[in-house]
Amino acid sequence: MTSGQRSAAPPQAAHAGFTLIELLVVVAIIGVLAAIAMQAMSRYRQQAYDAAAMHDLANAVKAEEAYYATNSAYVTFSASGPANLSDPVPMAVSGTVTVSMTASTGESYKGTSTSSRGSKTFSYDSISDTFVSN
């Protein structure tokens, strides 16, 4: 190359970037993945609300037994969360949960618990000492 001459630059590509079709395909794939993730998230949240209902029913059973140890009788009560009960039994109820305990004649009781955002109703029977979900 002699002085005064310029080096020839490589020619620029005629088209740079992505085509509209390529961008639409990427957006469609992201949309499908987001829909799948949202369904899974909804299912996990529902299971968490069901777990809170089961946990609150177990706490109500413990509260019933503690009340019986002190008063030699079971008590009937119902509570919806969020609440911190002190009377007749001390316990906390989660935000979306409703707990109902029913003292039967004699030495037994039954209880149910459900969450307004869950999918199951949990029951407890003191005679068989079992938790059941419906």
Long-range contacts (C-beta under 8 A, 24 or more apart in sequence): 45-117, 46-117, 46-118, 46-119, 49-96, 49-115, 49-116, 49-117, 49-118, 50-115, 50-118, 50-119, 50-120, 50-122, 50-133, 52-94, 52-95, 52-96, 52-97, 52-115, 52-118, 53-94, 53-97, 53-113, 53-114, 53-115, 53-118, 53-120, 53-121, 53-122, 54-113, 54-122, 54-131, 54-133, 55-94, 56-81, 56-91, 56-92, 56-93, 56-94, 56-97, 56-99, 56-113, 57-99, 57-111, 57-112, 57-113, 57-122, 57-124, 57-131, 58-131, 59-91, 59-92, 60-89, 60-91, 60-99, 60-101, 60-111, 60-113, 60-124, 61-111, 61-124, 61-126, 62-91, 63-89, 63-90, 63-91, 64-89, 64-101, 64-109, 64-111, 64-126, 73-103, 74-101, 74-103, 74-104, 74-107, 74-108, 74-109, 74-126, 75-101, 75-103, 76-101, 76-102, 76-103, 76-109, 77-101
